[in-house]
Amino acid sequence: MTRNEHEEVESYALAAMIGLVSANDYPPELIAARAFDIAEAFQQEKLNRIGDKPPFDC
């Protein structure tokens, strides 16, 4: 995993965590784990659908 991909997963997990906290559907001790599950699934789906981001010089 590149540094950029790592930072993207962290950002997606934070967004997912905010949604999970506001929904009150999960106990607090499970929210972080579920947020990263969602973030990793989103990252994989993004790669499947649109692939890697092209470099700036293309």
Secondary structure, DSSP 8 states (H G I E B T S, - for coil): --HHHHHHHHHHHHHHHHHHHHHT-S-HHHHHHHHHHHHHHHHHHHHHHH-S---TT-
